[in-house]
Amino acid sequence: MGRSDLPTIYRVSDTKPLTWGDAMKAWTPRAVAAVLDAASLNDTITYAELAERVQSEAGVRTSEPVDSWMARLLERVETEGAAQDKPGLAAFCVPARGQILAPSPKATRARAPRAPATPKAPKSHAAKEAARKRALEEAPPSLCPTCFTQLPASGACDYCD
């Protein structure tokens, strides 16, 4: 069977056609391991390197360009990483050496909760005053930069100064 006769996604051992779901199931654990390897070395792995590694190790190949399916694989890497309490794994996989990408919006949503909506501006003077007092009460306490205890109103640490 020539290369042009192969299905789009296939098992190398018998050239049996596979679905994208089959391929992703085979590639995901290998991709997670590869990205964890790079992360443990504080290094990155390129899309091409990751694609070759997962396809070789799984024995499942595709003739589709890497850029057409890598995002789907990295979403799965991100999901698996979060399940293993290792969020942000996909950030260690880059299109090319030296190129860093921001996390995808989907990955960002999965890792970080949304900020609460900004309250509407108060209309009356009393409401403005109440909002100002609430903001002061909600402000984080000042901490001593040396011993990290909460500072009194004077601003001088009772323990260090």
C-alpha positions in Angstrom: 0.0 0.0 0.0 1.6 3.3 -1.1 1.5 6.4 1.1 -1.3 8.0 -0.9 -3.4 4.8 -0.5 -3.3 5.1 3.3 -6.4 6.3 5.3 -6.2 9.8 6.9 -5.7 8.2 10.3 -4.5 4.7 10.6 -2.8 2.1 12.8 0.8 1.5 11.6 0.8 -2.2 12.2 -2.0 -3.1 9.8 -3.0 0.3 8.2 -6.5 -0.1 9.7 -8.4 3.2 9.4 -9.2 4.8 12.7 -11.3 7.7 13.9 -10.1 10.9 15.4 -11.5 9.7 18.8 -9.4 6.6 18.5 -6.3 8.6 17.7 -6.8 11.0 20.5 -7.3 8.2 23.0 -4.0 6.7 21.9 -2.1 9.9 21.8 -3.3 11.7 24.9 -1.5 9.7 27.6 1.7 9.8 25.6 1.3 13.5 25.0 0.8 14.1 28.7 4.0 12.1 29.5 6.0 14.0 26.9 4.8 17.4 28.1 5.5 16.4 31.7 9.0 15.4 30.7 9.6 18.8 29.1 8.0 20.6 32.1 10.2 18.6 34.6 13.3 19.9 32.8 11.8 23.5 32.6 11.9 23.1 28.8 9.4 23.1 26.0 8.5 20.7 23.3 7.5 21.8 19.8 4.3 20.7 18.0 6.4 18.8 15.5 8.4 17.0 18.2 5.2 16.1 20.2 3.4 15.0 17.1 6.2 12.6 16.0 6.6 11.3 19.6 2.9 10.5 20.2 2.5 9.0 16.7 5.6 6.8 17.0 4.9 5.6 20.5 1.2 4.9 19.9 1.7 3.3 16.5 -1.2 5.5 15.2 -0.4 8.0 12.4 -2.3 10.7 10.5 -1.6 12.3 7.1 -3.2 15.5 8.3 -1.0 18.5 9.0 0.0 18.9 12.7 -1.5 22.4 13.0 -5.0 20.9 12.1 -5.1 18.6 15.1 -2.6 19.8 17.7 -5.0 22.2 19.4 -7.4 19.3 20.1 -4.6 17.2 21.5 -3.4 20.0 23.7 -6.9 20.6 25.1 -6.9 17.0 26.2 -3.4 17.4 27.7 -4.7 20.4 29.6 -7.7 18.5 30.9 -5.6 15.5 31.9 -3.1 17.7 33.5 -5.8 19.5 35.5 -7.1 16.1 36.6 -3.6 15.2 37.9 -3.4 18.6 39.7 -0.9 19.9 37.1 -2.8 22.7 35.3 -1.1 24.7 32.5 0.8 21.7 31.0 -0.1 22.8 27.4 2.0 25.9 27.9 5.1 23.8 27.6 4.2 22.8 24.1 5.1 25.5 21.5 4.7 25.9 17.7 8.5 26.4 17.4 11.6 26.8 19.6 11.6 30.1 21.3 8.0 30.9 20.6 5.7 31.1 23.6 1.9 31.3 23.2 -0.7 32.5 25.7 -3.0 29.7 27.0 -6.1 29.1 25.0 -9.2 30.8 26.4 -10.7 27.3 27.0 -7.7 26.3 29.1 -7.8 29.6 31.0 -11.4 29.2 31.8 -10.8 25.6 33.0 -8.1 26.7 35.4 -9.2 30.1 36.8 -12.6 31.2 38.1 -14.1 34.3 36.6 -13.8 37.5 38.4 -17.1 38.7 39.9 -19.0 41.3 37.9 -18.2 44.9 38.8 -21.1 46.4 40.7 -22.9 49.3 39.2 -22.0 52.8 40.4 -24.1 54.0 43.3 -26.5 56.8 42.5 -27.1 58.6 45.8 -24.5 60.2 48.1 -25.5 57.8 50.9 -25.0 54.9 48.5 -21.6 56.2 47.4 -20.6 56.6 51.0 -21.7 53.0 51.8 -19.8 51.7 48.8 -16.7 53.6 49.9 -16.9 52.1 53.4 -17.4 48.6 52.0 -14.3 49.0 49.8 -12.3 50.1 52.8 -13.5 47.1 54.9 -12.8 44.7 52.0 -9.3 46.0 51.4 -6.6 43.4 52.3 -4.7 44.2 55.5 -1.2 45.7 55.3 1.5 43.2 56.2 5.0 43.7 57.6 7.5 42.9 54.8 9.8 41.3 57.2 7.7 39.0 59.5 4.4 39.1 57.5 2.2 40.0 60.5 -0.7 42.4 60.0 0.4 46.0 60.7 -1.4 48.2 63.2 -3.0 51.5 62.0 0.2 53.3 62.7 1.9 51.3 59.9 4.9 50.4 62.1 5.4 46.7 63.0 5.2 46.1 66.7 7.5 43.1 66.4 10.2 44.4 64.1 10.5 48.1 64.7 
